[in-house]
Amino acid sequence: MAAIYSLYIINKSGGLIFYKDYGSKGRMDTNDSLRVASLWHSMHAISQQLSPINGCSGIELLEADTFDLHCFQSLT
């Protein structure tokens, strides 16, 4: 069963709107949270533009050894 460690809500221009840590393991300070949100938004936006497939929505999942990073986009 997958656990949620952190939740980031980023606006369409890449600004961090909301951040919540759900575990005591590996807590980040505010600056690190801003960096992660900005980096993830940038990778997602660049991957949309570099994709050879028309209409690509960008990176939706980044799988690492110790975590998975998902991207969910709302319609509003």
N, C-alpha and C positions, 0 to 999 in steps of 0.2 A: 504494500500500500504506500502510495506516495504522500509525502508530507510537504506542506507549504512552509518554507523558512522565512520568506520575505515577500512583500507585495509592493510593487512600484506602480504608480499611475503617472504617466507622462503625457503632456499635451502634445498637439501636432507639431509644435515648433521645438520640441525637445526639452521643455522645462519640467522639472519634477514638481508635481502637484501634491502627491501624497506618498508617504513611505511608512511601512509598518513592518517591524521585525516580529516574527512569531516564535522564536526560539532563543535560548540563552547562548547557544553554541555559535561562535563566530560573529558576534555582533559587530556592526560597523558604525563608525561615527558619521556625522552628518555630511562631512566633506566626501568621504568614501561613497556614501549613498548617492550623492550628486554626480560623482564621477561615473559610477556604474550606470546610472540612468542615462546620462549624456552619451556614454560610449555605446550602450545598447541601441539608443535611438539613432545614432549616427550609422552604426553597422546596418541597421534595418533599412534606413533611407538610402544608403549607398548601394545596398544589394538590390533594391528595387530598380535603380537606374542602370546598374551594370548587367542585369540579367538579360540573356539573349532571347528570353521568352516574353512576348508581348503580354501585358497585363499581369505580370508577376507581382505578388504582394510583398515580396521581400522575405527576409529570414523569419521563420515562424517558430523554429525550435533550435536551440543550441544545446547539444549534449556533451557534458564533460564527465570525468571520472566520478566526481562527488556530488554533482548537481545537474539539473536540467533547467534551462532558461527558456520560458515560453513567451510568445508575444500574442496577445489577444487584442484585436482592434474593435472598438465599438462603432456603430453606425452614426452615432451622434457625437 
